[in-house]
Amino acid sequence: MTNRKNWGYFLPYGLWLALFVIAPVALIVYQSFFNLDHQLTLNNYATYFQSGMYLKMTANSIWYALLITLFTGLISYPTAYVLHQLKHRQFWLLLVILPTWINILLKAYAFIGIFSQAGMANNFLRFIGIGPHQLLFTNASFIFVATYIQIPFMILPIYNALDDLNPAYVNASLDLGATRWQTFRRVIFPLTLPGVKAGVQAVFIPSLSLFMLTRLIGGNKVITLGTAIEEHFLTTMNWGMGSTIGVILILAMIIVMQLTNDHDQPGGFPR
């Protein structure tokens, strides 16, 4: 009876995993070995590794993902730390989570209005005497909007790690004569590092394949692998090459997950 119950719990999860994770990945890998004439070939991979354009797109994707992750982390850790000290922290955490309930497309169009020539940002620049500037369709605006969108996904794991931190370690450090900065640097941050790693996974991996923000906010001046995939699937109809780039991104994501996994803690990341 116990085995039947276990299989009953596992079956829905196994079906979901097979249909929505394993099958799509297998289909992408399979499609990557076909050219425009639907002939089996390795030319897609050869083209990718021999093309300076694709290698440049890969470098751009990694660079922008690193910048977005860096800025997100610099904002999120202090924010999570302050939230954890507040009295009504669950309420403030809810306010942080609320923007994730809004569709990313709506947020992108909202920032288009804010950064446009007649938008709120340029109106403020006029008010202080700096004058209007081209804010939209720039690398800076793309990184700003992408960072804003990703911030909640970095704050949550860091907040959970801080919440799971045993206060006795902090109190012991202070009782032994350490300053608050020394306590943070030698106790709090190392013990909450798994939360930071989880946040890096949650931000860096999706940032590698951004394409909609590169169109709407970057104005096609920001070219990444996500943009190339969109072009191949929707414009050139070269699904084989698009799938090849998708396989490369999947491999990159696996590498990032391996590098950021917390191998020292058998329990995994904080909840």
PyMOL commands that set and color helices and strands:
alter all, ss='L'
color gray80, all
select helices_A, chain A and resi 2-31+43-50+52-85+89-101+104-115+120-127+139-164+167-175+180-191+193-208+212-216+225-234+239-260
alter helices_A, ss='H'
color red, helices_A
deselect
rebuild
show_as cartoon
